[in-house]
Amino acid sequence: MQLLDRLLRQRETRRRRLRVRASPHGMQAAALLRSPSALAQLSEDDAVTVVAYMQLRRFSRGEAIVREGDDASGGQGFMALVVEGEVTVESQLMHRAQPLTVNVLGPGEVLGEMALLDGDARSASCTASTDGVLAMLQRESLQMLMEEEPVTAGRLLAAVGYRLSLRLRELEAKYKVYDSLVASLQAEVARPARR
């Protein structure tokens, strides 16, 4: 029975891959998933397999894709690849009335990696700057990928982990710059006023 289940899953995975290869948006998404701004460590076959588990979704300018603080468990836990268009990433800071624009993402960039992995609250809001298309990998689809294609799922998770580690290193470098700026400002404020 287990052998039959495995054969049926493999057959379904082959069908999914063929649908991706036959779809212009699917192959575009697979190529973008391998771009340096996304998950460049994936092979073409791995990217096609991952895209086979993703859903394409159109979005309109001004549409909220995710909101900071929203629960990312269940159906709200997903990672998205921008296939077409742009998405603005914003974060609300306590000392600002307006959100701070953190980034503007374009084709080949991903959002929501942390929510895909941990299902915790969203750390930023993402709003469509233009009309466009996202390829979304839901947490449930990731679970299916892990069961049906464990090697590809392992490579995907390693690529996501690598991407997150790069972002942490970038943040660490920014914190050092901010710390230096704060120290300079404190030294300037502490100087006696000149007459």
LUMTORLUM-146159 format. One line per field, with one value per atom (N, C-alpha, C): residue number from 1; atom name; x, y, z. Coordinates in Angstrom, 3 decimals, padded with zeros to 6 digits. Layout:
// LUMTORLUM-146159
seq <- (NUM|...)
atom <- (CA|...)
X <- (X|...)
Y <- (Y|...)
Z <- (Z|...)
END
This chain:
// LUMTORLUM-146159
seq <- (1|1|1|2|2|2|3|3|3|4|4|4|5|5|5|6|6|6|7|7|7|8|8|8|9|9|9|10|10|10|11|11|11|12|12|12|13|13|13|14|14|14|15|15|15|16|16|16|17|17|17|18|18|18|19|19|19|20|20|20|21|21|21|22|22|22|23|23|23|24|24|24|25|25|25|26|26|26|27|27|27|28|28|28|29|29|29|30|30|30|31|31|31|32|32|32|33|33|33|34|34|34|35|35|35|36|36|36|37|37|37|38|38|38|39|39|39|40|40|40|41|41|41|42|42|42|43|43|43|44|44|44|45|45|45|46|46|46|47|47|47|48|48|48|49|49|49|50|50|50|51|51|51|52|52|52|53|53|53|54|54|54|55|55|55|56|56|56|57|57|57|58|58|58|59|59|59|60|60|60|61|61|61|62|62|62|63|63|63|64|64|64|65|65|65|66|66|66|67|67|67|68|68|68|69|69|69|70|70|70|71|71|71|72|72|72|73|73|73|74|74|74|75|75|75|76|76|76|77|77|77|78|78|78|79|79|79|80|80|80|81|81|81|82|82|82|83|83|83|84|84|84|85|85|85|86|86|86|87|87|87|88|88|88|89|89|89|90|90|90|91|91|91|92|92|92|93|93|93|94|94|94|95|95|95|96|96|96|97|97|97|98|98|98|99|99|99|100|100|100|101|101|101|102|102|102|103|103|103|104|104|104|105|105|105|106|106|106|107|107|107|108|108|108|109|109|109|110|110|110|111|111|111|112|112|112|113|113|113|114|114|114|115|115|115|116|116|116|117|117|117|118|118|118|119|119|119|120|120|120|121|121|121|122|122|122|123|123|123|124|124|124|125|125|125|126|126|126|127|127|127|128|128|128|129|129|129|130|130|130|131|131|131|132|132|132|133|133|133|134|134|134|135|135|135|136|136|136|137|137|137|138|138|138|139|139|139|140|140|140|141|141|141|142|142|142|143|143|143|144|144|144|145|145|145|146|146|146|147|147|147|148|148|148|149|149|149|150|150|150|151|151|151|152|152|152|153|153|153|154|154|154|155|155|155|156|156|156|157|157|157|158|158|158|159|159|159|160|160|160|161|161|161|162|162|162|163|163|163|164|164|164|165|165|165|166|166|166|167|167|167|168|168|168|169|169|169|170|170|170|171|171|171|172|172|172|173|173|173|174|174|174|175|175|175|176|176|176|177|177|177|178|178|178|179|179|179|180|180|180|181|181|181|182|182|182|183|183|183|184|184|184|185|185|185|186|186|186|187|187|187|188|188|188|189|189|189|190|190|190|191|191|191|192|192|192|193|193|193|194|194|194|195|195|195)
atom <- (N|CA|C|N|CA|C|N|CA|C|N|CA|C|N|CA|C|N|CA|C|N|CA|C|N|CA|C|N|CA|C|N|CA|C|N|CA|C|N|CA|C|N|CA|C|N|CA|C|N|CA|C|N|CA|C|N|CA|C|N|CA|C|N|CA|C|N|CA|C|N|CA|C|N|CA|C|N|CA|C|N|CA|C|N|CA|C|N|CA|C|N|CA|C|N|CA|C|N|CA|C|N|CA|C|N|CA|C|N|CA|C|N|CA|C|N|CA|C|N|CA|C|N|CA|C|N|CA|C|N|CA|C|N|CA|C|N|CA|C|N|CA|C|N|CA|C|N|CA|C|N|CA|C|N|CA|C|N|CA|C|N|CA|C|N|CA|C|N|CA|C|N|CA|C|N|CA|C|N|CA|C|N|CA|C|N|CA|C|N|CA|C|N|CA|C|N|CA|C|N|CA|C|N|CA|C|N|CA|C|N|CA|C|N|CA|C|N|CA|C|N|CA|C|N|CA|C|N|CA|C|N|CA|C|N|CA|C|N|CA|C|N|CA|C|N|CA|C|N|CA|C|N|CA|C|N|CA|C|N|CA|C|N|CA|C|N|CA|C|N|CA|C|N|CA|C|N|CA|C|N|CA|C|N|CA|C|N|CA|C|N|CA|C|N|CA|C|N|CA|C|N|CA|C|N|CA|C|N|CA|C|N|CA|C|N|CA|C|N|CA|C|N|CA|C|N|CA|C|N|CA|C|N|CA|C|N|CA|C|N|CA|C|N|CA|C|N|CA|C|N|CA|C|N|CA|C|N|CA|C|N|CA|C|N|CA|C|N|CA|C|N|CA|C|N|CA|C|N|CA|C|N|CA|C|N|CA|C|N|CA|C|N|CA|C|N|CA|C|N|CA|C|N|CA|C|N|CA|C|N|CA|C|N|CA|C|N|CA|C|N|CA|C|N|CA|C|N|CA|C|N|CA|C|N|CA|C|N|CA|C|N|CA|C|N|CA|C|N|CA|C|N|CA|C|N|CA|C|N|CA|C|N|CA|C|N|CA|C|N|CA|C|N|CA|C|N|CA|C|N|CA|C|N|CA|C|N|CA|C|N|CA|C|N|CA|C|N|CA|C|N|CA|C|N|CA|C|N|CA|C|N|CA|C|N|CA|C|N|CA|C|N|CA|C|N|CA|C|N|CA|C|N|CA|C|N|CA|C|N|CA|C|N|CA|C|N|CA|C|N|CA|C|N|CA|C|N|CA|C|N|CA|C|N|CA|C|N|CA|C|N|CA|C|N|CA|C|N|CA|C|N|CA|C|N|CA|C|N|CA|C|N|CA|C|N|CA|C|N|CA|C|N|CA|C|N|CA|C|N|CA|C|N|CA|C|N|CA|C|N|CA|C|N|CA|C|N|CA|C|N|CA|C|N|CA|C|N|CA|C|N|CA|C|N|CA|C|N|CA|C|N|CA|C|N|CA|C|N|CA|C|N|CA|C|N|CA|C|N|CA|C|N|CA|C|N|CA|C|N|CA|C)
X <- (000.820|000.000|000.870|001.948|002.833|003.495|003.859|004.473|003.493|002.241|001.218|001.022|000.954|000.831|002.002|003.199|004.387|004.360|003.970|003.890|002.838|001.711|000.666|001.134|001.843|002.372|003.401|004.266|005.271|004.605|003.551|002.815|002.199|001.599|000.998|002.064|003.220|004.312|004.766|004.870|005.242|004.216|002.941|001.879|002.023|002.285|002.451|003.617|004.737|005.911|005.604|004.880|004.518|003.634|002.707|001.857|002.700|003.691|004.572|005.348|005.923|006.732|005.891|004.590|003.708|003.164|003.381|002.823|003.899|003.672|004.653|004.891|003.807|003.973|004.713|004.436|005.099|006.596|007.009|008.450|009.108|008.365|008.889|009.115|008.138|008.272|009.451|009.629|010.749|012.084|012.187|013.435|013.683|012.627|012.781|013.128|012.593|012.878|014.362|015.045|016.482|017.341|016.734|017.511|018.292|019.357|020.175|019.388|018.316|017.533|016.533|016.412|015.486|016.266|016.147|016.745|017.663|018.765|019.678|020.282|020.249|020.866|020.064|018.824|017.994|018.396|018.328|018.538|017.263|017.352|016.156|015.060|015.427|014.429|013.806|014.631|014.097|013.126|013.495|012.638|011.313|011.360|010.122|009.253|009.877|009.122|008.488|009.239|008.689|007.534|007.717|006.653|005.407|005.592|004.445|003.572|004.121|003.371|002.880|003.178|002.779|001.497|000.800|-000.377|-000.075|-000.413|-000.255|-001.468|-001.216|-002.306|-002.026|-003.016|-002.913|-003.220|-002.564|-002.877|-003.012|-003.776|-004.037|-003.305|-002.966|-002.289|-003.079|-002.368|-002.986|-003.495|-003.511|-004.009|-003.034|-003.570|-002.748|-002.524|-001.267|-000.932|-000.821|-000.106|-000.078|-000.007|-000.474|-000.414|000.453|001.268|002.135|001.289|001.731|001.031|-000.015|-000.415|-001.411|-000.876|-001.787|-001.453|-001.059|000.040|000.502|000.357|-000.440|-000.649|-001.764|-001.912|-002.964|-002.773|-003.864|-003.833|-003.137|-002.848|-002.181|-000.665|-000.150|001.296|001.766|002.413|002.909|004.130|004.891|005.989|005.540|005.876|005.469|006.664|006.681|007.662|006.967|007.561|007.001|007.367|006.355|006.560|006.460|005.474|005.294|004.861|005.255|004.821|005.782|005.311|006.118|005.285|005.951|005.328|006.153|005.484|006.152|006.075|007.221|007.302|007.445|006.524|006.536|006.453|007.040|007.002|006.582|005.718|005.250|006.213|006.752|007.645|006.922|007.224|006.502|006.683|007.847|008.110|007.704|007.066|006.653|005.153|004.524|003.093|002.831|003.704|003.556|004.487|004.088|004.979|006.270|007.312|008.612|008.689|008.986|009.178|010.535|010.505|011.708|012.326|011.461|011.949|010.837|011.208|010.266|010.756|009.910|010.287|009.746|010.566|010.161|010.285|010.125|010.200|011.490|011.319|012.457|012.778|011.980|012.227|011.108|011.445|010.491|010.145|008.975|008.522|007.854|007.841|007.121|007.850|009.188|009.925|009.771|009.811|009.714|008.342|007.278|005.929|005.749|006.406|006.336|006.905|007.991|008.677|008.055|007.715|007.297|005.820|005.104|003.687|003.393|004.415|004.205|003.631|003.362|002.784|003.706|003.100|003.851|004.676|005.923|006.832|006.762|006.054|005.922|004.655|004.218|003.088|003.625|002.941|003.314|002.092|002.259|001.171|001.611|000.702|001.014|001.226|002.394|002.683|002.123|001.999|001.478|000.611|-000.068|-000.716|000.385|000.096|001.129|000.666|001.646|001.395|002.374|001.855|002.668|002.557|003.621|003.577|003.695|002.642|002.564|002.730|003.603|003.788|003.196|002.047|001.373|002.103|001.928|002.546|002.061|000.766|000.228|000.903|001.159|001.833|003.275|003.924|005.278|005.262|004.258|004.137|003.982|003.147|002.987|004.305|005.012|006.308|007.281|007.288|008.192|007.855|006.570|006.166|006.427|006.156|006.219|007.583|008.297|009.604|010.583|010.945|011.750|013.116|013.744|015.061|014.922|013.939|013.704|013.294|012.436|012.012|013.212|014.119|015.329|016.174|016.308|017.078|016.384|015.059|014.303|014.523|014.386|014.556|015.982|016.967|018.356|018.533|017.920|018.025|017.334|016.174|015.472|016.318|016.890|017.762|018.957|019.556|020.696|020.274|019.121|018.612|018.363|017.762|017.509|018.814|019.821|021.106|021.758|021.630|022.160|021.457|020.134|019.388|019.798|020.047|020.503|021.872|022.759|024.082|023.972|023.066|022.842|022.328|021.394|020.869|021.961|022.805|023.910|024.815|025.123|025.962|025.266|023.954|023.203|023.202|023.021|023.033|024.372|025.458|026.773|026.879|026.347|026.347|025.491|024.291|023.412|024.063|024.729|025.414|026.491|027.226|028.264|027.650|026.529|025.848|025.346|024.758|024.264|025.421|026.536|027.706|028.211|028.237|028.678|027.732|026.432|025.449|025.559|025.748|025.893|027.137|028.226|029.456|029.244|028.518|028.245|027.373|026.374|025.482|026.231|027.172|027.913|028.955|029.324|030.318|029.745|030.606|030.125|029.855|028.852|028.491|029.573|029.866|030.854|030.145|030.850|030.255|030.903)
Y <- (-001.192|000.000|001.264|001.254|002.418|002.648|001.569|001.683|002.318|001.899|002.462|003.950|004.309|005.726|006.537|006.005|006.720|006.886|005.842|005.914|006.927|006.963|007.937|009.368|009.570|010.913|011.329|010.394|010.707|011.055|010.335|010.619|012.014|012.356|013.688|014.778|014.542|015.518|015.715|014.629|014.755|015.591|015.367|016.162|017.641|017.916|019.314|019.967|019.243|019.794|020.073|019.160|019.364|020.595|020.815|022.017|023.278|023.259|024.423|024.650|023.596|023.730|024.198|023.898|024.309|025.724|026.299|027.619|028.700|029.757|030.849|031.481|031.713|032.276|031.301|030.002|028.999|028.968|028.967|028.946|030.272|031.373|032.671|032.654|032.115|032.029|031.139|030.015|029.112|029.803|030.542|031.270|032.349|033.075|034.138|033.568|032.393|031.769|031.469|031.260|030.956|032.206|033.371|034.601|034.928|035.732|036.077|036.773|037.486|038.175|037.250|036.019|035.064|033.889|032.735|031.511|030.887|031.546|031.179|029.786|029.213|027.911|026.762|027.018|025.956|025.647|024.373|023.984|024.306|024.223|024.471|023.462|022.178|021.153|021.398|021.780|022.090|023.263|024.303|025.488|025.131|024.325|023.901|023.104|022.222|021.429|022.323|023.274|024.178|024.985|025.534|026.329|025.471|024.175|023.276|023.221|023.573|023.586|024.995|025.967|027.355|027.676|028.713|029.204|030.611|030.857|032.201|033.031|034.270|035.163|036.556|037.118|038.500|039.440|040.593|041.620|042.962|043.861|045.186|046.240|047.327|048.435|048.858|049.033|049.439|048.291|047.093|045.932|045.529|045.297|044.811|043.309|042.928|041.508|040.869|041.526|041.147|042.423|042.332|043.473|043.106|044.054|043.854|043.452|042.412|041.940|040.875|040.695|039.672|038.280|037.416|036.028|035.338|034.634|033.939|032.429|031.984|030.544|030.121|028.853|028.345|028.804|029.205|029.613|030.924|031.687|032.978|032.856|031.690|031.478|031.126|032.063|031.800|032.650|032.170|032.922|033.241|034.430|034.806|035.299|034.931|035.394|036.416|037.593|038.587|038.151|037.881|037.467|038.677|039.525|040.770|041.850|043.098|044.223|044.531|045.411|045.818|045.788|045.492|045.425|046.281|047.181|048.024|047.350|047.248|046.661|047.811|047.878|048.963|048.397|049.149|048.764|049.968|049.735|050.806|050.941|052.134|052.403|053.282|053.103|053.816|055.321|055.794|057.231|057.923|057.216|057.804|057.652|058.705|058.639|057.787|057.899|057.152|055.937|054.863|053.698|054.040|053.328|053.480|052.491|052.999|052.110|051.436|050.133|049.341|048.909|048.593|048.078|048.148|048.130|047.954|046.739|045.712|044.445|044.371|043.839|043.654|042.198|041.916|040.538|039.839|038.620|037.830|038.005|038.790|038.965|038.281|037.831|037.077|037.827|037.502|038.052|036.937|037.072|036.133|034.855|034.841|033.609|033.196|034.175|033.831|033.241|033.825|033.318|031.912|031.627|030.280|029.268|029.646|028.719|028.643|029.813|029.783|030.078|030.645|030.927|032.026|032.750|033.850|035.070|036.100|037.333|037.951|038.588|039.255|040.394|040.517|041.531|042.843|042.870|044.090|043.985|045.127|045.161|045.184|044.510|044.494|044.910|045.968|046.532|046.610|046.292|046.346|047.790|048.080|049.407|049.526|048.394|048.322|047.072|046.908|045.633|044.599|043.336|042.337|040.928|040.032|038.605|038.101|037.322|036.639|035.134|034.413|032.955|032.658|032.074|031.906|030.442|030.209|028.877|028.892|028.242|028.151|027.149|027.300|026.354|024.925|024.767|023.438|022.843|023.688|023.214|022.827|023.581|023.214|021.851|021.613|020.314|019.191|019.419|018.417|018.198|019.287|019.185|018.357|018.575|017.822|016.335|016.011|014.604|013.951|014.693|014.107|014.247|015.301|015.578|016.044|015.158|015.586|016.170|015.685|016.214|017.655|017.893|019.254|020.167|019.672|020.478|020.844|019.898|020.181|021.261|021.192|022.229|023.583|023.577|024.829|025.436|024.630|025.136|025.617|024.927|025.385|026.731|026.902|028.170|029.299|029.012|030.025|030.373|029.369|029.625|030.480|030.196|030.991|032.435|032.613|033.967|034.726|034.060|034.709|035.050|034.190|034.495|035.712|035.854|037.054|038.312|038.222|039.388|039.737|038.737|039.001|039.676|039.246|039.873|041.320|041.587|042.964|043.825|043.278|044.016|044.292|043.308|043.493|044.636|044.695|045.778|047.125|047.169|048.424|048.855|047.901|048.241|048.847|048.343|048.908|050.342|050.616|051.991|052.880|052.405|053.192|053.449|052.442|052.604|053.676|053.669|054.680|056.072|056.180|057.473|057.980|057.095|057.486|057.951|057.237|057.635|059.005|059.262|060.573|061.675|061.404|062.404|062.664|061.616|061.786|062.605|062.356|063.129|064.588|064.832|066.205|066.938|066.267|066.884|067.158|066.307|066.452|067.567|068.025|069.103|070.402|071.167|072.467|073.396|074.218|075.164|076.220|076.593|077.648|078.982|080.020|081.369|082.202)
Z <- (000.000|000.000|000.000|000.794|000.832|-000.521|-001.187|-002.508|-003.487|-003.437|-004.318|-004.033|-002.755|-002.385|-002.919|-002.760|-003.229|-004.750|-005.460|-006.923|-007.374|-006.688|-007.032|-006.773|-005.668|-005.371|-006.412|-006.804|-007.829|-009.160|-009.486|-010.723|-010.667|-009.540|-009.382|-009.451|-008.853|-008.916|-010.358|-011.122|-012.547|-013.301|-013.015|-013.659|-013.306|-012.044|-011.614|-012.350|-012.428|-013.122|-014.589|-015.230|-016.643|-016.811|-015.870|-015.938|-015.813|-014.918|-014.762|-016.050|-016.596|-017.819|-019.008|-019.006|-020.101|-019.910|-018.756|-018.444|-018.527|-019.325|-019.375|-017.997|-017.234|-015.892|-014.981|-015.140|-014.311|-014.538|-015.791|-016.091|-015.718|-015.882|-015.452|-013.939|-013.195|-011.737|-011.352|-012.046|-011.736|-011.981|-013.083|-013.370|-012.326|-011.943|-010.943|-009.571|-009.254|-007.957|-007.814|-008.929|-008.916|-009.037|-009.088|-009.270|-007.997|-008.119|-006.949|-005.834|-006.184|-005.161|-004.478|-004.955|-004.349|-003.760|-004.370|-003.826|-004.872|-005.135|-006.222|-006.064|-004.875|-004.644|-005.261|-005.664|-006.227|-007.665|-008.024|-009.421|-010.204|-011.527|-012.342|-012.011|-011.894|-011.562|-010.194|-009.211|-007.882|-007.959|-008.704|-008.819|-009.486|-010.535|-011.207|-010.237|-009.463|-008.491|-007.434|-006.893|-005.878|-006.464|-007.661|-008.290|-008.519|-008.736|-008.911|-007.661|-006.519|-005.262|-004.896|-005.734|-005.480|-006.254|-005.803|-006.508|-007.008|-008.279|-008.826|-008.427|-008.011|-007.601|-008.132|-008.787|-009.265|-008.110|-008.114|-007.126|-007.827|-007.198|-007.759|-006.954|-007.622|-006.955|-005.716|-004.608|-003.351|-002.496|-003.023|-002.285|-001.186|000.013|001.127|000.938|000.834|000.679|002.058|002.968|004.385|005.210|006.443|007.361|008.564|008.973|010.131|011.335|012.035|013.223|012.952|011.684|011.361|011.680|012.099|012.379|011.077|011.072|009.865|009.995|010.960|011.085|010.136|009.976|009.092|007.665|007.022|005.628|005.373|006.417|006.242|006.223|006.539|006.532|005.135|004.486|003.139|002.847|001.881|001.285|-000.135|-000.616|-001.969|-002.765|-004.019|-004.990|-005.875|-006.020|-006.932|-008.351|-009.158|-010.547|-011.466|-011.210|-011.963|-010.989|-011.267|-010.449|-009.315|-008.423|-007.268|-006.000|-004.893|-003.574|-002.621|-001.892|-000.905|000.460|001.129|002.465|003.451|004.428|005.411|006.819|007.751|009.158|009.987|010.948|011.821|012.997|013.180|014.302|015.306|016.592|017.641|017.556|017.152|017.159|015.860|014.949|013.668|013.487|012.979|012.692|011.452|010.468|009.219|009.225|008.555|008.476|007.736|008.067|007.416|006.254|005.053|003.910|004.062|004.187|004.411|003.084|002.113|000.836|-000.195|-001.447|-002.551|-003.327|-003.372|-003.997|-005.417|-006.306|-007.695|-008.096|-009.380|-009.858|-009.418|-008.902|-008.448|-006.978|-006.265|-004.828|-004.049|-002.837|-002.028|-000.754|-000.237|001.036|001.819|003.129|003.973|004.334|004.176|004.472|005.931|006.839|008.265|008.579|008.033|008.289|007.732|006.617|006.054|007.041|007.698|008.594|009.976|010.562|011.969|012.215|011.259|011.446|012.439|012.899|013.844|013.136|013.913|013.374|012.325|011.349|010.284|010.865|010.408|010.947|010.180|009.055|008.253|007.417|006.898|005.969|004.549|003.659|002.240|001.433|000.649|-000.148|-001.599|-002.502|-003.928|-004.363|-004.929|-005.481|-006.889|-007.570|-008.937|-009.036|-010.149|-010.430|-010.648|-010.365|-010.567|-010.281|-010.180|-009.950|-008.896|-007.953|-006.943|-007.150|-006.856|-006.743|-005.255|-004.677|-003.229|-002.832|-001.852|-001.282|000.122|000.284|001.577|002.472|003.775|004.714|004.452|004.119|003.828|002.590|001.594|000.379|000.681|001.567|001.985|002.668|003.499|004.170|003.142|002.128|001.060|000.326|000.029|-000.650|000.186|001.506|002.382|002.379|002.295|002.281|000.927|-000.150|-001.486|-002.163|-001.856|-002.471|-001.388|-000.457|000.690|000.319|-000.729|-001.109|-001.601|-002.472|-002.965|-001.816|-000.923|000.224|001.099|001.291|002.068|001.420|000.105|-000.610|-000.521|-000.623|-000.488|000.892|001.929|003.293|003.532|002.963|003.090|002.389|001.220|000.487|001.245|001.838|002.644|003.866|004.519|005.670|005.297|004.155|003.685|003.442|002.812|002.540|003.847|004.816|006.108|006.818|006.714|007.361|006.706|005.383|004.715|005.208|005.371|005.867|007.293|008.120|009.490|009.488|008.623|008.531|008.057|007.110|006.660|007.809|008.591|009.743|010.766|010.999|011.947|011.496|010.217|009.687|009.853|009.616|009.788|011.251|012.161|013.585|013.997|013.444|013.762|013.267|012.083|011.563|012.458|012.822|013.692|015.045|015.594|016.875|016.775|015.696|015.474|015.358|014.647|014.512|015.864|016.648|017.973|018.849|018.824|019.621|019.181|017.880|017.378|017.824|017.756|018.191|019.690|020.469|021.913|022.238|021.536|021.754|021.379|020.304|019.859|020.874|021.396|022.383|023.685|024.050|025.305|025.258|024.083|023.983|024.518|025.197|025.683|024.492|024.652|023.583|023.435|022.195|021.922|021.851|022.335|022.285|021.271)
END
